[in-house]
């Protein structure tokens, strides 16, 4: 077997920053500054192998409904996806130490959402329902519009709108107040092609719509690199977490350009063979650690050629 790696793969800068924050905290030794418990607010990274390693070093996962159990001897790391201002306030009130590892691009989207919402504008976000980043941006928009309290979402008057695809954009109900009073943002890991479709549709529907392409360049770079790679190989393997939005989109692209496309979270997920293919392309999402990519490559190289 021959393996050709994509020119762009593995951790993006935002994920790298979050991982470094966690490792620095976990490796702080027995100093008086080291907290008794170190948490990430939700899974730090969408890769189980990496999470297992962090757990072995002592990183715990904190759910939002557990925040009240924190105290001053705890440290909480906010992952790259960001978090709602309300949740940040709840953590701070417990006295726990806070390390904000929100990706700078996500933080910028949160600030924009808050600024436009505070002006009374409609904030439309192209993104995936339930995604942590979407919740963070929504929380920023809602709180800026309705005040810093638990009822702010209700008071915001529905001025935050999530659009997941072009079909939803076509069916979006309009308000007279939207004219010259709406802005479109995007989840940083959203499909660039889908965002273009949504933008074109909403630009025709909403007069004076302000459009900000807030998709991280790392998403487009990985997709372009995969397209280039697909021309040189018999099969494509995409390494990524099963809950990683950017990895799943990379796999969807792989399937569209290669009949033999495989999605794996670890080397154990690889197929027994590649249907006679001998040149295998290896791509990976932004939350895939190097050691997992290396393990996948090594196992492919050890597979017998058919």
C-alpha positions in Angstrom: 0.0 0.0 0.0 1.0 3.6 -0.7 -0.3 6.5 1.5 -0.4 10.1 0.3 -1.2 12.6 2.9 -3.3 15.7 2.3 -1.3 18.9 2.2 -3.5 20.3 5.0 -4.7 18.0 7.8 -4.9 17.8 11.6 -5.4 20.4 14.3 -6.4 23.9 13.4 -5.0 26.8 15.4 -8.2 27.0 17.6 -8.1 23.4 18.6 -4.3 23.6 19.2 -4.8 26.5 21.5 -7.5 24.6 23.5 -5.3 21.5 23.8 -2.3 23.6 25.0 -4.4 25.2 27.7 -5.5 21.9 29.0 -2.0 20.3 28.9 -0.4 23.3 30.5 -2.9 23.1 33.4 -2.6 19.4 33.8 1.2 19.5 33.7 1.5 22.3 36.3 2.8 19.7 38.8 2.3 19.9 42.6 2.7 23.6 42.8 0.4 25.6 45.1 -1.1 27.1 41.9 -2.4 23.8 40.6 -6.2 23.4 41.1 -7.5 20.3 42.7 -9.9 19.6 39.8 -9.4 20.6 36.2 -12.4 20.5 33.8 -13.3 21.3 30.2 -16.8 22.7 29.7 -18.0 19.9 27.5 -15.6 17.6 25.5 -12.5 19.7 24.7 -12.1 18.0 21.3 -14.2 15.9 19.1 -11.9 12.9 19.1 -12.3 10.1 21.6 -8.6 8.9 21.5 -7.5 12.4 22.4 -10.1 12.7 25.1 -9.0 9.4 26.6 -5.4 10.6 26.9 -6.5 13.8 28.5 -8.7 11.9 31.0 -5.7 9.7 31.9 -3.8 12.9 32.8 -6.7 14.1 35.0 -9.0 16.2 32.8 -12.7 16.0 33.7 -15.6 16.9 31.6 -18.1 19.4 33.1 -21.7 19.7 31.9 -23.6 22.9 32.2 -25.9 21.4 34.8 -22.9 20.7 37.0 -21.6 24.2 37.2 -23.2 24.8 40.7 -20.8 22.1 42.1 -17.7 24.2 41.3 -15.6 26.1 43.9 -12.4 28.1 44.1 -10.3 25.0 44.0 -11.5 24.2 40.5 -10.3 25.3 37.0 -12.6 25.3 34.0 -11.3 25.5 30.4 -13.7 26.9 27.9 -13.1 24.9 24.6 -12.6 26.4 21.2 -16.4 26.4 20.4 -17.0 29.2 22.9 -19.9 29.5 25.4 -22.8 31.8 26.1 -22.1 34.9 28.3 -24.7 33.6 30.7 -22.8 30.4 31.3 -19.5 32.3 31.7 -21.2 34.4 34.4 -22.4 31.3 36.2 -18.9 29.8 36.3 -17.4 33.1 37.5 -19.9 33.3 40.4 -18.7 29.9 41.8 -15.2 31.4 42.3 -13.6 28.8 40.0 -10.7 29.8 37.9 -11.5 30.2 34.2 -9.3 29.7 31.2 -11.1 30.9 28.1 -9.7 29.0 25.1 -12.4 30.1 22.7 -11.1 30.2 19.1 -10.4 33.9 18.2 -12.6 33.5 15.1 -15.5 32.2 17.2 -15.0 35.0 19.7 -15.2 37.5 16.8 -18.5 36.0 15.7 -19.8 36.3 19.3 -18.8 39.9 19.5 -20.4 40.7 16.1 -23.6 38.9 17.1 -23.7 40.9 20.3 -23.0 44.2 18.7 -25.6 43.9 16.0 -28.1 42.5 18.4 -27.6 45.3 20.8 -28.5 47.7 18.0 -31.8 45.9 17.5 -30.8 44.1 14.3 -31.8 40.6 13.3 -28.9 38.2 13.6 -29.1 35.3 11.2 -26.6 32.5 11.6 -25.9 29.8 9.1 -25.0 26.8 11.2 -25.9 23.4 12.6 -28.6 23.2 15.2 -27.3 22.1 18.6 -23.7 22.7 17.8 -21.7 24.2 20.7 -20.5 27.2 18.6 -24.0 28.0 17.4 -25.2 28.0 21.0 -22.4 30.3 22.0 -23.1 32.8 19.2 -26.9 32.6 19.9 -26.3 33.3 23.6 -24.2 36.3 22.7 -26.9 37.7 20.4 -29.8 37.0 22.8 -28.1 38.4 25.9 -27.1 41.6 24.1 -30.6 42.1 23.0 -32.5 41.1 26.1 -30.3 41.7 29.1 -28.0 39.6 31.3 -30.5 37.3 33.0 -32.0 33.9 32.6 -35.1 35.3 30.8 -33.1 37.2 28.2 -33.9 34.7 25.4 -37.6 35.3 25.8 -37.1 39.1 26.0 -35.0 39.1 22.8 -38.1 38.9 20.6 -36.8 36.2 18.4 -34.2 38.4 16.7 -31.7 35.5 16.5 -32.5 33.1 13.6 -30.7 29.9 12.7 -30.6 28.7 9.1 -29.1 25.3 8.5 -29.3 25.0 4.7 -30.6 26.6 1.5 -34.0 25.0 1.8 -34.5 26.7 5.2 -33.3 30.0 3.8 -35.9 29.7 1.0 -38.6 29.1 3.6 -37.6 31.8 6.1 -40.5 34.0 7.2 -39.6 37.6 6.9 -40.5 40.5 9.2 -41.0 44.1 7.9 -38.4 45.3 10.4 -35.7 43.2 8.7 -35.3 45.8 5.9 -31.9 47.3 6.2 -31.8 45.7 9.7 -30.4 42.2 9.4 -27.0 40.6 9.3 -25.9 37.1 8.2 -23.0 35.3 10.0 -21.8 31.7 9.7 -20.6 28.9 12.0 -16.8 28.8 11.5 -16.9 25.2 10.3 -19.9 25.5 8.0 -19.8 24.4 4.4 -18.5 27.3 2.2 -20.7 26.2 -0.7 -23.8 26.0 1.4 -23.1 29.4 2.9 -22.8 30.9 -0.6 -26.3 29.4 -1.5 -27.8 30.7 1.7 -26.2 34.2 1.2 -27.6 34.4 -2.4 -31.1 33.4 -1.3 -31.3 35.8 1.7 -29.7 38.7 -0.2 -32.6 38.6 -2.6 -35.2 38.2 0.2 -33.9 40.8 2.7 -33.2 44.3 1.4 -30.0 45.7 2.8 -28.8 42.4 4.4 -25.2 42.7 5.7 -23.2 39.5 5.0 -20.1 38.4 6.9 -18.4 35.2 5.8 -17.2 34.0 9.2 -16.1 30.6 8.0 -12.6 29.7 9.2 -10.1 29.5 6.2 -8.9 26.2 7.7 -12.2 24.6 6.6 -11.8 25.7 3.0 -8.1 24.8 3.0 -8.8 21.2 4.1 -11.5 20.8 1.5 -9.4 22.2 -1.3 -6.5 20.0 -0.3 -8.8 16.9 -0.3 -10.0 17.7 -3.8 -6.4 18.0 -5.0 -5.6 14.7 -3.2 -8.5 12.9 -4.8 -7.0 13.2 -8.2 -3.9 11.1 -7.2 -5.4 8.2 -5.3 -7.6 5.1 -5.5 -9.4 5.6 -2.2 -9.8 8.3 0.4 -9.6 7.9 4.2 -10.9 10.8 6.3 -9.8 10.8 10.0 -12.2 12.6 12.3 -14.4 12.5 15.4 -17.9 11.2 14.9 -19.3 14.5 16.3 -16.9 16.8 14.5 -18.8 19.0 12.1 -15.8 19.9 9.9 -14.6 16.3 9.7 -18.1 15.1 8.7 -18.3 17.7 6.0 -14.8 16.7 4.8 -16.1 13.1 4.5 -19.2 14.3 2.5 -16.9 16.0 0.1 -14.7 12.9 -0.1 -17.8 10.7 -1.0 -18.8 13.1 -3.7 -15.4 12.8 -5.5 -14.3 9.3 -4.7 -16.4 6.0 -4.8 -14.0 4.5 -2.2 -14.2 6.9 0.7 -14.0 5.9 4.3 -14.5 7.8 7.6 -12.6 6.6 10.6 -12.1 7.9 14.1 -9.1 5.6 14.8 -7.1 2.9 13.1 -9.5 0.3 14.5 -12.2 1.7 12.2 -10.3 1.0 9.0 -11.8 -1.6 6.5 -10.1 -4.9 5.9 -9.2 -3.8 2.4 -9.8 -0.9 -0.1 -11.5 -2.9 -2.9 -8.3 -3.4 -4.8 -7.1 0.2 -4.3 -3.3 0.5 -3.7 -2.8 4.3 -3.5 -4.7 5.6 -0.4 -5.3 9.3 0.3 -5.2 10.4 3.9 -7.1 13.4 5.1 -8.1 14.6 8.5 -10.4 17.1 10.2 -9.3 20.0 12.4 -9.9 18.0 15.6 -7.7 15.0 14.7 -4.5 14.7 16.7 -1.2 13.8 15.0 -0.8 10.5 16.9 -4.2 9.2 15.6 -3.3 10.2 12.0 0.0 8.5 12.4 -1.6 5.3 13.7 -4.1 5.2 10.8 -1.3 5.7 8.3 0.8 3.0 9.9 -2.0 0.4 9.8 -2.8 1.2 6.1 0.9 0.7 5.3 0.8 -2.7 7.0 -2.2 -3.9 5.1 -1.5 -6.4 2.3 -1.9 -5.2 -1.2 -4.6 -7.1 -3.1 
